[in-house]
Amino acid sequence: MFDIGFSELLLVFVIGLVVLGPERLPIAVKTVVGWIRAIRSLAANVQHELAQELKLQELQESVKKVEEAGKGTLSPELKESIEELRKTAESVKRTYHESIVTERSEDLASHAESVNKAATAESSKPPETAVPTSRLVTPKEERAELKVEPEPLPNSTPVTGTETSSSTREDKR
Protein backbone atom coordinates (compact mmCIF):
# COMPACT_ATOMS: atom_id res chain seq x y z
CA MET A 1 0.00 0.00 0.00
CA PHE A 2 2.56 2.60 1.09
CA ASP A 3 6.03 2.30 -0.35
CA ILE A 4 8.03 3.73 2.54
CA GLY A 5 11.67 2.77 2.86
CA PHE A 6 13.92 2.85 5.86
CA SER A 7 15.43 6.23 4.95
CA GLU A 8 11.99 7.88 4.66
CA LEU A 9 10.91 6.35 7.96
CA LEU A 10 14.09 7.59 9.62
CA LEU A 11 13.52 11.08 8.21
CA VAL A 12 9.96 11.16 9.57
CA PHE A 13 11.27 10.01 12.97
CA VAL A 14 13.95 12.72 13.08
CA ILE A 15 11.46 15.44 12.08
CA GLY A 16 9.05 14.19 14.75
CA LEU A 17 11.84 14.23 17.31
CA VAL A 18 12.74 17.81 16.44
CA VAL A 19 9.15 19.05 16.34
CA LEU A 20 7.73 17.19 19.35
CA GLY A 21 10.82 16.68 21.45
CA PRO A 22 12.00 13.52 23.18
CA GLU A 23 9.38 13.71 25.95
CA ARG A 24 6.25 13.92 23.78
CA LEU A 25 7.37 11.76 20.85
CA PRO A 26 6.63 8.35 22.49
CA ILE A 27 3.14 9.49 23.45
CA ALA A 28 2.50 10.74 19.91
CA VAL A 29 3.73 7.44 18.45
CA LYS A 30 1.44 5.46 20.77
CA THR A 31 -1.51 7.63 19.79
CA VAL A 32 -0.84 7.22 16.06
CA VAL A 33 -0.42 3.46 16.46
CA GLY A 34 -3.74 3.34 18.33
CA TRP A 35 -5.44 5.23 15.49
CA ILE A 36 -3.97 2.88 12.91
CA ARG A 37 -5.18 -0.15 14.85
CA ALA A 38 -8.65 1.35 15.18
CA ILE A 39 -8.82 2.09 11.45
CA ARG A 40 -7.61 -1.40 10.54
CA SER A 41 -10.16 -3.05 12.83
CA LEU A 42 -12.89 -0.83 11.43
CA ALA A 43 -11.94 -1.78 7.86
CA ALA A 44 -11.90 -5.49 8.78
CA ASN A 45 -15.33 -5.16 10.41
CA VAL A 46 -16.75 -3.44 7.34
CA GLN A 47 -15.37 -6.17 5.06
CA HIS A 48 -16.82 -8.85 7.34
CA GLU A 49 -20.21 -7.11 7.41
CA LEU A 50 -20.31 -6.80 3.62
CA ALA A 51 -19.46 -10.48 3.18
CA GLN A 52 -22.21 -11.50 5.61
CA GLU A 53 -24.76 -9.24 3.89
CA LEU A 54 -23.90 -10.74 0.49
CA LYS A 55 -24.32 -14.28 1.84
CA LEU A 56 -27.70 -13.39 3.35
CA GLN A 57 -28.90 -11.82 0.11
CA GLU A 58 -27.82 -14.85 -1.90
CA LEU A 59 -29.62 -17.17 0.51
CA GLN A 60 -32.81 -15.12 0.34
CA GLU A 61 -32.65 -14.94 -3.47
CA SER A 62 -32.17 -18.68 -3.77
CA VAL A 63 -35.16 -19.30 -1.48
CA LYS A 64 -37.30 -16.94 -3.60
CA LYS A 65 -36.22 -18.65 -6.83
CA VAL A 66 -37.09 -22.08 -5.47
CA GLU A 67 -40.48 -20.80 -4.28
CA GLU A 68 -41.31 -19.24 -7.63
CA ALA A 69 -40.13 -22.21 -9.66
CA GLY A 70 -42.03 -24.84 -7.81
CA LYS A 71 -44.97 -23.23 -6.03
CA GLY A 72 -47.53 -25.50 -7.61
CA THR A 73 -45.39 -28.63 -7.96
CA LEU A 74 -43.82 -28.74 -4.50
CA SER A 75 -44.98 -31.23 -1.97
CA PRO A 76 -46.16 -30.02 1.46
CA GLU A 77 -42.92 -31.29 3.10
CA LEU A 78 -40.77 -29.18 0.75
CA LYS A 79 -42.95 -26.16 1.39
CA GLU A 80 -42.43 -26.65 5.13
CA SER A 81 -38.65 -26.96 4.70
CA ILE A 82 -38.61 -23.78 2.58
CA GLU A 83 -40.57 -22.01 5.28
CA GLU A 84 -38.06 -23.23 7.88
CA LEU A 85 -35.21 -21.96 5.71
CA ARG A 86 -36.90 -18.58 5.47
CA LYS A 87 -37.33 -18.38 9.25
CA THR A 88 -33.73 -19.45 9.79
CA ALA A 89 -32.50 -16.81 7.35
CA GLU A 90 -34.49 -14.13 9.17
CA SER A 91 -33.18 -15.23 12.58
CA VAL A 92 -29.59 -15.27 11.25
CA LYS A 93 -30.12 -11.80 9.85
CA ARG A 94 -31.50 -10.55 13.18
CA THR A 95 -28.63 -12.02 15.23
CA TYR A 96 -26.12 -10.75 12.73
CA HIS A 97 -27.43 -7.19 12.96
CA GLU A 98 -27.44 -7.42 16.75
CA SER A 99 -23.82 -8.61 16.73
CA ILE A 100 -22.87 -5.69 14.48
CA VAL A 101 -24.39 -3.22 16.93
CA THR A 102 -22.57 -4.92 19.80
CA GLU A 103 -19.22 -4.89 17.97
CA ARG A 104 -19.57 -1.23 17.09
CA SER A 105 -20.33 -0.27 20.67
CA GLU A 106 -17.34 -2.32 21.88
CA ASP A 107 -15.08 -0.67 19.29
CA LEU A 108 -16.23 2.77 20.38
CA ALA A 109 -15.71 1.86 24.03
CA SER A 110 -12.19 0.53 23.40
CA HIS A 111 -11.30 3.61 21.37
CA ALA A 112 -12.61 5.89 24.12
CA GLU A 113 -10.63 3.88 26.67
CA SER A 114 -7.40 4.23 24.69
CA VAL A 115 -7.97 7.97 24.34
CA ASN A 116 -8.56 8.23 28.11
CA LYS A 117 -5.40 6.24 28.83
CA ALA A 118 -3.37 8.54 26.61
CA ALA A 119 -4.88 11.59 28.30
CA THR A 120 -4.15 10.27 31.79
CA ALA A 121 -0.62 9.34 30.78
CA GLU A 122 -0.11 12.87 29.51
CA SER A 123 -1.60 14.46 32.64
CA SER A 124 0.31 12.20 35.05
CA LYS A 125 3.65 13.40 33.74
CA PRO A 126 5.31 15.97 35.98
CA PRO A 127 5.00 19.49 34.59
CA GLU A 128 7.91 20.67 32.57
CA THR A 129 10.00 23.20 34.46
CA ALA A 130 11.37 26.19 32.72
CA VAL A 131 15.09 26.19 32.26
CA PRO A 132 16.52 29.25 33.95
CA THR A 133 18.45 31.52 31.67
CA SER A 134 21.82 32.70 32.85
CA ARG A 135 22.46 36.41 33.15
CA LEU A 136 25.05 38.58 34.75
CA VAL A 137 23.98 39.56 38.26
CA THR A 138 25.61 42.52 39.96
CA PRO A 139 26.44 42.34 43.66
CA LYS A 140 23.78 44.99 44.38
CA GLU A 141 21.09 42.88 42.64
CA GLU A 142 22.28 39.79 44.47
CA ARG A 143 21.92 41.49 47.85
CA ALA A 144 18.48 42.76 46.87
CA GLU A 145 17.39 39.25 45.84
CA LEU A 146 18.78 37.71 49.01
CA LYS A 147 17.77 40.72 51.19
CA VAL A 148 21.14 40.68 52.91
CA GLU A 149 22.70 43.75 54.42
CA PRO A 150 26.31 44.43 53.46
CA GLU A 151 28.84 43.42 56.06
CA PRO A 152 30.93 46.20 57.60
CA LEU A 153 34.58 46.38 56.66
CA PRO A 154 36.92 44.79 59.17
CA ASN A 155 38.84 48.06 59.95
CA SER A 156 35.73 50.15 60.59
CA THR A 157 34.34 50.75 64.03
CA PRO A 158 30.72 50.06 64.89
CA VAL A 159 28.51 53.10 64.67
CA THR A 160 25.82 54.04 67.16
CA GLY A 161 22.54 55.78 66.34
CA THR A 162 23.67 59.38 67.12
CA GLU A 163 27.00 59.03 65.43
CA THR A 164 25.37 57.65 62.33
CA SER A 165 23.44 60.81 61.62
CA SER A 166 26.51 63.03 62.08
CA SER A 167 28.74 60.75 60.01
CA THR A 168 26.25 60.68 57.17
CA ARG A 169 26.10 64.47 57.23
CA GLU A 170 29.88 64.66 56.96
CA ASP A 171 29.92 62.11 54.13
CA LYS A 172 27.40 64.14 52.15
CA ARG A 173 29.43 67.35 52.38
Beta strands, then each sheet from edge to edge (+ up, - down):
end
